[in-house]
Amino acid sequence: IKYEPAGNWSKEDADRVFNGNDSKKIIDALLGIINGVDEFEWVQAACLKFINHQDQWVAGTAVNCLGDIARIHGKIDKHKVLPILERLKKRPELEGKIEDVLDDIEMFAKD
């Protein structure tokens, strides 16, 4: 796997990709909105939209991005996000990522 920076995506560009079915492009868009969009609520909603995706890589990226939101913005909607993450622990392929993200939320999200 070759590392390629995600760049900074706009909401409009991401929405176009989010309405499609290309998993790689969805992953790129999720990563791109983390630094490209300043509205943490919008970014959080985008992540939550894909957190149950059938493709484990899309779902895992959405989980990781929630931790990035907490780290970058210093906040996240805990009442909305934490119950969803707790339910997702049932997916073994996401359990480790979820634990890491829960740690990030505890450490960085001060609200």
Backbone torsions as a table, in degrees:
resi	resn	phi	psi	omega
1	ILE	NA	133.5	179.6
2	LYS	-103.5	130.6	178.9
3	TYR	-72.6	130.0	174.1
4	GLU	-131.8	125.6	-180.0
5	PRO	-62.7	143.6	-176.1
6	ALA	-75.4	-26.1	-176.6
7	GLY	77.9	-176.9	178.3
8	ASN	-107.9	117.7	-178.0
9	TRP	-99.3	150.2	172.2
10	SER	-89.6	163.9	176.3
11	LYS	-60.7	-41.0	-177.5
12	GLU	-64.1	-46.6	179.3
13	ASP	-63.8	-42.0	179.8
14	ALA	-64.5	-43.2	-180.0
15	ASP	-58.5	-38.8	178.2
16	ARG	-60.6	-43.0	179.9
17	VAL	-70.9	-40.7	-178.1
18	PHE	-62.9	-23.3	178.4
19	ASN	-84.4	-0.8	178.0
20	GLY	-103.7	-168.4	-176.7
21	ASN	-122.2	12.0	-177.2
22	ASP	-84.5	105.6	-175.3
23	SER	-58.4	-42.1	-179.4
24	LYS	-63.0	-42.6	179.4
25	LYS	-67.5	-36.6	177.2
26	ILE	-62.9	-43.6	177.6
27	ILE	-60.6	-46.8	179.0
28	ASP	-59.2	-42.3	-179.0
29	ALA	-66.9	-42.9	177.7
30	LEU	-58.3	-46.1	179.2
31	LEU	-66.0	-36.7	-178.0
32	GLY	-70.0	-31.3	-178.9
33	ILE	-78.3	-17.2	179.8
34	ILE	-57.8	-45.9	178.9
35	ASN	-100.2	-14.3	-174.8
36	GLY	-91.0	-19.4	-176.7
37	VAL	-122.0	125.0	-176.9
38	ASP	-84.4	-11.8	-177.2
39	GLU	-85.1	96.8	-173.5
40	PHE	-61.5	-32.1	-179.9
41	GLU	-64.2	-40.5	-180.0
42	TRP	-67.1	-43.7	179.4
43	VAL	-63.8	-43.5	178.6
44	GLN	-59.6	-45.1	179.1
45	ALA	-61.3	-39.6	178.5
46	ALA	-63.4	-43.4	178.9
47	CYS	-62.9	-44.6	-179.1
48	LEU	-64.9	-28.6	177.9
49	LYS	-62.4	-33.0	-174.4
50	PHE	-107.1	3.4	-174.2
51	ILE	-68.5	-22.5	177.7
52	ASN	-104.6	15.2	-176.6
53	HIS	-58.3	144.8	-179.6
54	GLN	-65.6	-29.6	177.7
55	ASP	-78.3	116.2	-175.7
56	GLN	-61.1	-26.8	-179.7
57	TRP	-74.5	-36.7	175.1
58	VAL	-67.3	-48.9	-179.9
59	ALA	-60.5	-43.3	179.5
60	GLY	-63.9	-38.2	177.4
61	THR	-66.1	-41.9	178.1
62	ALA	-60.6	-41.4	177.4
63	VAL	-62.2	-51.4	-179.0
64	ASN	-58.8	-37.9	-179.0
65	CYS	-65.3	-29.3	175.4
66	LEU	-62.9	-38.9	175.0
67	GLY	-65.0	-37.5	177.2
68	ASP	-64.3	-39.2	177.5
69	ILE	-59.1	-47.7	180.0
70	ALA	-60.9	-41.7	-177.6
71	ARG	-69.8	-44.2	-175.1
72	ILE	-77.8	-43.8	-174.0
73	HIS	-95.7	-14.6	-179.3
74	GLY	70.5	15.8	178.5
75	LYS	-157.9	160.9	175.2
76	ILE	-163.9	155.1	178.6
77	ASP	-80.4	89.9	-175.9
78	LYS	-61.4	-36.0	-178.8
79	HIS	-63.6	-29.8	179.9
80	LYS	-89.3	-44.0	-169.7
81	VAL	-80.7	-45.1	-173.6
82	LEU	-60.0	-44.6	178.5
83	PRO	-62.6	-35.1	179.1
84	ILE	-66.9	-44.1	178.4
85	LEU	-62.8	-40.4	179.0
86	GLU	-61.4	-42.3	178.5
87	ARG	-65.5	-35.3	-177.4
88	LEU	-72.3	-14.0	178.2
89	LYS	-59.0	-15.9	178.9
90	LYS	-70.9	-16.3	176.0
91	ARG	-88.8	104.9	-174.1
92	PRO	-55.1	-33.2	-178.5
93	GLU	-71.1	-13.2	-179.4
94	LEU	-108.6	-11.7	-171.7
95	GLU	-55.7	-46.6	179.9
96	GLY	-64.3	-42.5	178.1
97	LYS	-61.9	-42.1	-178.2
98	ILE	-63.7	-41.9	177.8
99	GLU	-60.0	-43.1	178.5
100	ASP	-62.8	-42.3	-179.1
101	VAL	-68.2	-39.1	176.6
102	LEU	-60.8	-39.0	175.6
103	ASP	-63.1	-43.4	178.4
104	ASP	-61.2	-43.1	-179.7
105	ILE	-63.3	-44.5	179.4
106	GLU	-62.2	-39.3	-176.4
107	MET	-76.9	-40.0	-169.0
108	PHE	-106.7	-28.9	-176.6
109	ALA	-87.2	105.1	-173.0
110	LYS	-93.0	0.8	179.9
111	ASP	-86.1	NA	NA
